[in-house]
Amino acid sequence: MNYQAYDYLTRGAYIMHEGFSLLNDIANHPSNLFAHTLPGRITRASLETAMRLTQRYEKLGFNIDEIKIDDKRHKVKEEIVLSKPFCDLIHFNRIGVKDDHKVLLVAPLSGHFATLLKGTVEALLPDHEIYVTDWADAREVPLEDGPFSFDCYVSYLIEFLEFLGPGTHLMAICQPTVQALIATAVMAGQKNACVPKSLTLMAGPIDCSKNPTRVNEFAQEHPMNWFRNVAIMSVPYGYPGEGRQVYPGFMQLGGFISMNQQTHMKKYQNFFQNLVFGEEEDADRFRAFYDEYLAVLDMPAEFYLETIERVFKNNEIARGAITYQGVPVDFETIDNTALLTVEGADDDICGLGQTEAAQDICKNIPKNMRKHHVQQGAGHYGIFSGSKFRKSVRPVITDFIHKYA
């Protein structure tokens, strides 16, 4: 009933949003001479802020229509090339560009939609053929499609790599670095011809014992029964996945915001001031960020609980205790996949050393096929988006992939 009450509350708030929107339209009407006075600008800023606080944020599109390569513009066509109940594999087809550097970019299934990686995709597209995992909102997946577990996630990655064929490069950001590493080891152990040519792991919890953050401490402080009883809810009436057990996106979002509550409040205050003083460029940046940041999805309960237990509480990869379909995973089988690990020096979600641990776990990768990069001044999101990613991190990734193509 908690989820049902939340759903009714947000739908009720959206009615208020429509009212604020109507008033905002009136306040912004070209014939309204009051709009351009200081009281008028304050009124408009107040109304838009109220609109944003009562809005239901839905999934946005990638909306990447073209890219520029060597001063020439190429159309980009977004295509679903493989569809599964819990994920679509999206290809960004660069019309007229022939490139064998296929990259499977694994988006996190941790509350936000894959479109959070729009900036990542845009930065990589000029040099690579990009495929992205577009994870479904679990409340939109009917119960008859069955559960989605930790091992299902690994199986999806293996199936996607086999679909893309030999020579594909695998790149995972945040939470799926774990499943990407497991999938690579499983395929290497099976002598699968489609084992990734290179593996790039960015800001992921491979070894949570290294420089634990508040996220790691929170997982350790609460027993599994707490997560089952407090974090898991049933999808309410009116959705395709009605009755499915999920970890709701609004709870994950609340956790994200609580970690940096003062920062978010300051950004809203600055947004209000930008509206009052007509600083539209800054206001547009705020809108673009929060339109994406506040759009969240529900995670399947079984996947969420297994991730908490196996990754954050038991630290199974670092302890050598991780299994796939009941069989121990041997990371020493990885011997012909180049490994790049990337971390942010100021990451407050995934501590320094947690991702680099993969370098020690994969003992049989030759030294000349390894690289570790720490980006100074970058937090968790700065590792895969923003100016530091575009100027400093993306060139490292591109050079690494091209080197082992």
N, C-alpha and C positions, 0 to 999 in steps of 0.2 A: 504493500500500500504506500510505502514511502515514495517509490518511483511514480505511482499513479498520482499521488498528491502533488509531486513536483511537476508532472506533466500538466495537470490542471492549472497550477500556479503560473507556469510559463505561458500557457495559452491565454490565461486571463490577462497577464502582463502585456501580451501582444495586442490585446484590444486597446490597452492604454497607449501602446506604441503607435497604433493607427491614429489615435486622437492627437497625440503629440505631433505626428507627421502632418496631419491636416493643419494644425495651428502653425507649424513651421512653414508650410507652403504659403499660408496667408502672410506670415511675417516676411517672407522672401519675395513676395509678389512685386514685380517691377513698378507697379503703380503705388506701392506702399511707401510714401515719402518718409515715414517713421523708421523704416528699415535701416536707413543709413545714418541715423543718429546714434550716439553712444548708448542710450537706453535701448534702442532698437537692436543694436548689435549684441548687447547683453542678453536681451530676450531671445534672439535667434540662437546664440550660443547655449543658453539654458535649455531651449527646446531640443536642439540636436543632441546635447548630452543626455537628456531624458530619453530621447528616442533610442539611443544606443544602449542605455541601461535596461530598457524594456524589450529589446529586440530578440527574436529567436534567430540565431546565426546558423545558416545552412551551409552545406558543402559548396565551395566555390569550384570553378573549373580551372584547369591549368592555363587555358587561353594563350597558348604559345602559337602564334600564327606564322611567324617567319623568323629566320635567323640570318646573320651576316657572316659569310665566310670569304676571306680574302677580298673584301670590299664588294662582294657580290651577295645579293639577297636571295634567299631560298625559302620557298613556302614550306611550312611544316604541317603535316596532317597527323592528327592524333587518332590512333586506331586501337581497338581492343583485339588483340591477336589470339588470346586464350582466356576463357572465362571459367572460373570455378565458383562454387557457392559462396565462398568467403573472400574471394579476391579475383580481380581482373588484371591480366597482364597487358599493360598499355605500351604501345610502340609509338615513338615520335618519329614519324617517317619524314625525312628531309628530302623533299622532292628534287631529283636531279643530282643527288650526292651519293656516290658509291664509296662505302667505307666498311672494312671488315672488323673494325674495332667495336664489336658489340659489347655493351655494358648493361648488365642486369643490376639496376639500382633498387635495393631493397629498402622500402620505406618502413618506418617504425609502425607497429601496431600497439600504440601506447596512449591513445586518447585523441590524437589529431589525425586528420585525413592526410593522404599522401600528397595533396596539393600544398602542404606545408613546405615541400621540397621544390616548389616551382622555381625559386631562384637557383637552386642546385642544378636542376635540369637545364635551365636557360644557359648557365655558365658552361656546362659540359657539352651541350649540343654541337657547337661549332667543331669540336674535335672527335666526337664519339657518336655512335649509333645507340641511342638510349632506349631501354625498356624499363618500366617502373611497375612495382607491385602496388596496385590500388586496392587496399583492404576495404572490405565491406563493413558498414555499420551493422553490428550484430542484431540490432532491433529490427533490421530490414530483412533478416534471413529467417525463413519459416522453420519451425521445429523439425519438420520432416526432412530437412537437409542434414540433420544429425549434428553432433558436437564438433568443436574445433579445438584440438588439444595442442600442447607443446610439440609433440611429434608430428602432428598434422602440418604445422608450420614448416618444419624441416622437409617433410614430404613435398609440400608445395614448391619449395625452392628447388629441390632435386628435379621435379617434373618440369619446372620452368627452364632450368638449365639444359635438360635433355631436349626440350622443345626448341631452344635457341641453337643447340648444336655445339660441336667442338670449337674451342678458341674463344669462348665467351669469358669476359672479365666480370667478376662479382664484386659489388660494392655495397656495403651495409652501413647504415647510420643508426647509432644509439642501440636500442634494445635488440634488433635483429642481428647484431654482430655475433651474438651467441649462436643463433640458428644457422647463420651463414658459415661459421667456423665448423659446426657439426656437420652440415650438409657437405662441405668440402672434404672433411675427413671420411665420411661414409662413402662418398663417391670414389675417393682415392683408394680406400680399402677394397672396393669392389672392382678396381681397375676400369672404372667407367670412362669411356672416351670423352665424355662431356664434362669432366672435372674442370673447374675454372682455370683459365690460363693465369690469372692473377686474382688476388683477394685483398680488397681494401677494407679495413675495419676502422670506423670512425666513432670515437667517443662512446664506447660500449662497455658493458659490465662483464668483462671476461674473468676478472678476479676482483671480487668486491671487498676483499680484505685489505687491499692497498688504498691508502688515503681515503677511508670511508667518509661519505658525505651524509647530509641529513636524510637523504633517500635511503641509503644503506642502513643507517641507524634506526630509522623508523621501522624498516622491515624486521630488524632484529629485536626491537623492543616489543613488538606485538605478536602474540601467538597466532598460529594458523586459524584457530577457531574465531579469533577476532575478525580476520579478513573474511571468513566465510559468513559470519553473522552480521557484520556491519557493512562490508563493502559490496556484497553480492545482493542483487535485487532481480525481480522478474520484470520483463518487458510488459508495460501496461496494455490495456485494451486499446485497440485501434491501430496497431502496427502489425506488419506482416509476421514479425517474430514474437507475437504475443505469447507470453508464458516462458520464453527462453530465459535462462539464468545468465545474467550479464554483470559486468562491472561498469556502471553507467559513466558515460563521458563527463557528465557534469560533476561527478565526484573527483575524477582525475583532474579536471580543470580547476576545481577548488583547491586541490593539493598544489598544483603549479602556482596558482596566484598567491596562496598563503606563504610560499617560500620567499616571495619577493613582493609582499603586500605594499610596502611603502613605495617601491619603485613604480608599481602600477598606479597607485593613487597620484603620485607625482606626474606621471604621464597624462592622466586624465585632467589634472589641473592645468598642465601646459597646453593641452588640447583646447580647453575652455578659453585660455588666454589667446591662443592662436586664432580662434574664431572671432574673438572680440576685436583683435587688432588686425585682422585681415591677412594673417600669415598663412595663406592657403597651401603653400608647398609643404610646410610642416604638418598642417592639418591632414593633407592627403596621405602623407606617410603614416600618420597615426591610424587613419581609417583603413589603409591597406593592411597594416600589421594586425590590427585587432579584428578585422573582418575574418581573417584566417585563424588567428590565435583562439578566438572564442567559438569557432566551429569545431565541435567535438563529436566523436563516435563512441558507441558502446563496444566493449570487448567481451568476447565469449568468456563465461565464468571459468570454465575448465582451463583455458589457456592462461588467463590472468593468475589463477591460484597456483598452477604448476610453475609459472615463471617466478612468482614470489618465493615459493618453497625451494625450487631447484637452483635458481640463479642467485637470489638475494639472501636467502636464509642458509641454504646448504652449500652454496658456492661450489657446485659439483664439477664444473669444468676444471677449476684450479686444483681441486682435490683428486682429480682423475676418477671421479665416480659417475660421470654423466653417461647416460645410455640413450640409445635410439631403438625404439620398438623392442625394448627389453635386452638389447645386446650392448655391451660396453663399447664406447667410441674410442678408437685408438688414433690420436692426433699425430703419432709418429709415421702414419701411412702417408701423410702429406709431404711429398718430397720433390714435386715438380710444379708447384704453384707458387708464384712469387707473392710475397706478403708485405703489405704496406699497412702500418698502424698510424693513426693520426689522433692527437689529443689537443685539447685547449688548455693553456696554462691557467686560465681563470674559470674552468668548468666547475660549477657547484652542484652538478647532478651526477656526473661520472668523474671521480677523482683521478688525478694524474697517476699513471701506472696501471690502472685497471684494464685499459685496452692494450697497452704495451706488453702485458703479461702473455699475450698470444705469441709473442716472439720466442719466449722460453718454452711455451707449451708445444709448439711445432718444432721439435728438436732437429728434424731431418731436412728442413729446408736449407739449402746451401746459403752461406753468409752473403754471397754476392747477389742473392735473390731476395734480400730483406731490406727494409727501410723503415725507420721510425721518425715521425715528424711531430714536434710540439709547436703549436702556434701561439706565440706570445700575444697577450692582450685579448685572446678569444675566449668567450664563455661557451656554454653548451651549444647555443643556437648559432653563435659566430663561427663554429667549426664548419657548418654546412650552408650558411647563408650570410648575406651582407658583404661589405667591402673587403673584410679580411679574407673571407673565403675566396672571393673573386680574384683578389690581387696576389694572395700568398698561398692558399691551400690548393685551389684548383690547378695551378700550374704544376705543383708537386704530383698531384694525382695523374694528370694528363701525361707528364713525362714518364712516370712510372709505368702506366699502361702501355704507352707506345714502346717503351724499352723492351717489354716482354710480350709484345703482340705476336 
